[in-house]
Amino acid sequence: MGERTRERVLDAAKESVAIAVVGDGIVAAAFGGRHAMLWTFGPGPWRRFTRFFAERDWTIRSVAIAQTVLGMWWIWRITRRAPR
């Protein structure tokens, strides 16, 4: 695989992750604490962390909006290098 092909594959993988970040941010902004409750499982520290957000609906919505914006910025950075 050539260097250019490798870069394009890596950029496509990064963009896929960024799209997931944006999607999760949109869902969390729309559904707030109910979305966070889906992630309340596993070890105690993780459950406490997720419950913190689940109990503070506007906190998770604010973080989700920031996450969405950051994901969009990341996609913009990746796609501006793409060949036209």
N, C-alpha and C positions, 0 to 999 in steps of 0.2 A: 504494500500500500504506500503510495507516494505521500510526501509531506503535506501537500495541499488537500489531498483526500482525507488524511488523518485529521487535519484542522477542521475540515467541514463536518466530519463525523462527530468530533468533539463538540463543535458548536451546536450541532443538532441535538446532541445529548444534553448539553447545558440548557438549551432552549426548552427541551421537554421537561426538565426539572423546574425551570422558571415558570412554565405554564402550570405545573402542578401547584407551585407556590401561589400563583395568582388565583387559581381556582379555589384552593383551600382558604385563601384570604377572603374571597367573595362569599363563600359558604359561611365562614365564621362571622363575617360582618352581618350577613342576613339572619343567621340563626343564633348568634351569640352563645350564651351559656349552654344551650341545648346541644350545640355542636361540641363544645368542650367536654360535656359529660360522656360523649362517645369514647373519649380518650382516657377516662378515669378507670384505669386498671393497671395491674402490674405491681412493682415494688412500692412500698409506702411513700418514699420521697416523691416519686413520679405522680402518685395519686394525689398527694397534697398539693403539688404544683398545679396539676390540671384542675383540681377542685377550687383552688384559689381563683382561677379565671372563670370557672363555671358559676361561681357565686357572685361574680362581679361583671355583670352583663356588659356594661359600657366600657369596662377595661378591655375585655376581649375584643369588643367591636373596634375600639381605637387601635389596638395592636393589629387587628386584622386589616384595617384600612392601610396602616403603615406597611404591612406585609404585602398587600396588593400593589401599592405604589412602588415598593422596592422591587418586586417581581417584574413589574412593567418596565422599570428602569433597566433591570438586568436584561430583559428581552431586547429593549432598544439598543443596549450596548452590543449585544450579540449580532443583531440583524443589521446594524449599520455597517458592519464589516463584510456582509454577504455580497457576493457578486451580483450585479444587476443583469 
